[in-house]
Amino acid sequence: MQIEVVFDLICPWCYLGTRRLRRALRARPDILADITWRPFLLNPDIPSGGLPRQEFLTRKFGGEERARRLHATISELGRAEGVPFRFERILRMPSSLDAHRLVRFAAREGLAQTMVDSLFHAYFAEGADLGHTDTLVRLAMRIGLEATSVHRFLDSGAEADAVHAENLRAHRLGINGVPCFVIAGRHAIAGAQEPEVLERLIDVALVED
């Protein structure tokens, strides 16, 4: 079954949602899922060097207090999924463009899902700057990719146009928030849904196939 995950690597709900999708699929060993990772840029105007986190939170939430309350809620939900959110470690809000490019590079080696997991964990648990090339190369090496090839790829700007095109496609399809899960090319649901909800959608897609 084809499952498209439209997501951004700097979105905590996406991290949570992808974990819940994984849980739903573990409960359905009868389903052989082919997951395609579709990039979405929540903050397309962030400069390539990123922004100081404090500045970003002030712009987005009007201050840190509202963000802190939201992060506390997300952290509690994360614990139930084994997701260790450590928002206090995040010092910069990065552009996610290069990280999405790296996922596409890893996909060539059949390692897209492993790369996504590594990037999510590095950002939300370790506070890694996903906008920094050296950081991305280090994370790629963790999953067995060759450093020189990754560095050359990131420096080349390859796949940037493809990421922007995917982002535009998502908006044209009416996807304005992530995560969004598209099952069998026809059934879409947005948000970090509970596994049971995703299972029901999978069942609907199976009946209609």
C-alpha positions in Angstrom: 0.0 0.0 0.0 1.3 3.4 -1.0 1.5 5.9 1.9 2.7 9.5 1.3 3.8 11.4 4.3 3.8 15.2 3.7 6.0 16.6 6.5 8.6 19.1 7.7 11.6 18.1 9.7 11.3 21.1 12.1 7.6 20.2 12.9 7.2 18.4 16.3 3.7 17.3 15.3 5.3 15.6 12.2 7.7 13.7 14.5 4.8 12.6 16.7 2.6 11.8 13.7 5.2 9.7 11.9 5.8 7.7 15.1 2.0 7.1 15.4 1.9 6.0 11.8 4.7 3.5 12.5 2.7 2.2 15.5 -0.4 1.8 13.3 1.6 -0.2 10.7 3.1 -2.4 13.4 -0.5 -3.3 14.5 -1.2 -4.3 10.9 1.5 -6.7 9.8 -0.8 -7.7 6.9 -0.1 -4.3 5.3 3.1 -3.9 3.3 3.5 -0.2 3.3 5.6 1.7 0.7 6.2 5.1 2.4 7.1 8.1 0.3 8.4 11.2 2.1 7.1 14.4 0.6 8.8 17.7 1.8 6.8 20.6 3.1 8.4 23.9 4.0 6.6 25.4 7.0 8.9 28.4 7.1 10.0 28.9 3.5 11.3 32.5 4.2 13.8 31.6 6.9 17.3 32.4 5.6 19.7 29.6 4.9 21.6 30.3 8.1 18.4 30.1 10.2 17.3 32.4 12.9 18.0 32.6 16.7 15.2 30.5 18.3 14.2 33.4 20.6 13.7 35.7 17.6 11.6 33.1 15.8 9.4 32.3 18.8 8.7 36.0 19.3 7.7 36.3 15.6 5.5 33.2 15.6 4.0 33.2 19.1 4.5 36.7 20.3 6.9 35.5 23.0 8.3 32.5 24.7 5.6 31.9 27.3 3.0 30.7 24.8 5.5 28.6 23.0 6.6 27.0 26.4 3.0 26.0 27.1 2.6 24.4 23.7 6.0 22.6 24.0 5.0 21.2 27.4 1.9 19.7 25.8 3.8 18.2 22.9 6.5 16.8 25.2 3.8 15.0 27.3 2.3 13.5 24.1 5.8 12.6 22.9 6.6 10.6 26.0 3.7 8.2 25.2 5.3 7.5 21.8 8.9 7.3 23.1 9.8 10.6 21.6 12.2 12.6 23.7 11.4 16.3 23.0 14.1 18.6 24.4 13.0 22.0 23.1 15.3 23.8 25.5 18.3 22.4 23.5 17.2 24.0 20.2 19.1 27.3 19.9 18.4 28.1 16.2 15.3 27.7 14.0 16.9 26.3 10.8 15.8 26.4 7.2 14.8 22.8 6.6 15.5 22.9 2.8 18.9 21.1 3.0 17.6 18.5 5.4 14.8 17.6 3.0 17.4 17.4 0.2 19.4 15.0 2.4 16.4 12.8 2.8 16.1 12.6 -1.0 19.8 11.7 -1.3 19.4 9.0 1.4 16.4 7.6 -0.6 18.7 6.7 -3.4 20.3 4.2 -1.0 17.0 3.0 0.4 17.6 4.9 3.6 15.0 7.7 3.5 13.1 6.5 6.6 16.3 6.0 8.6 17.5 9.4 7.6 14.1 11.0 8.6 14.3 9.3 12.0 17.9 10.5 12.5 17.1 14.1 11.6 14.0 14.3 13.8 15.9 12.8 16.8 18.9 15.1 16.2 16.8 18.2 16.1 14.3 17.6 18.8 16.3 15.6 21.3 19.8 17.0 20.7 19.1 20.5 19.4 21.2 19.9 16.3 21.2 22.7 13.7 19.7 21.1 10.6 20.6 24.1 8.6 24.4 23.5 9.0 26.1 21.4 6.3 28.6 19.8 8.8 25.8 18.7 11.0 23.9 17.1 8.1 27.0 15.3 7.0 27.6 14.0 10.5 24.0 12.7 10.7 24.3 11.1 7.3 27.5 9.3 8.4 25.6 8.0 11.4 23.3 6.0 9.1 26.2 4.7 6.9 26.3 7.3 4.1 29.7 8.4 2.8 30.8 11.8 4.0 32.5 13.1 0.9 29.5 12.2 -1.3 27.0 13.8 1.0 29.2 17.0 1.3 29.5 17.2 -2.5 25.7 16.7 -2.9 24.8 19.4 -0.3 27.3 21.9 -1.8 25.9 21.3 -5.3 22.4 22.6 -4.5 21.0 19.4 -6.2 17.4 18.6 -5.5 16.6 22.1 -4.1 14.3 22.7 -7.0 12.6 19.4 -6.5 11.9 20.2 -2.8 10.4 23.5 -3.7 8.3 21.8 -6.4 7.0 19.3 -3.9 6.2 22.0 -1.5 4.3 23.9 -4.2 2.5 20.7 -5.2 1.3 20.1 -1.6 -0.2 23.6 -1.4 -1.9 23.2 -4.8 -3.5 20.0 -3.4 -4.8 22.0 -0.6 -2.4 20.8 2.1 -1.8 23.8 4.4 -0.7 21.9 7.5 1.5 18.9 8.3 1.8 16.1 8.9 -0.6 15.0 6.2 -1.0 11.3 5.3 -2.2 10.3 1.9 -3.2 6.7 1.7 -3.3 4.8 -1.7 -3.2 8.2 -3.5 -6.9 9.0 -2.6 -7.5 9.2 1.1 -5.8 12.1 3.0 -5.9 13.0 6.7 -3.9 15.8 8.3 -2.6 16.1 11.9 -0.7 13.8 14.3 -3.6 11.3 14.3 -3.9 8.5 16.8 -2.8 5.1 15.4 -6.4 3.8 15.5 -7.6 6.7 13.2 -4.8 5.9 10.7 -5.8 2.2 10.8 -9.4 3.0 10.0 -8.3 5.1 7.0 -6.1 2.2 5.8 -9.1 -0.1 6.1 -11.2 2.2 4.0 -8.5 2.3 1.3 -8.2 -1.5 1.3 -12.0 -1.9 0.8 -11.9 0.6 -2.1 -8.9 -1.0 -3.8 
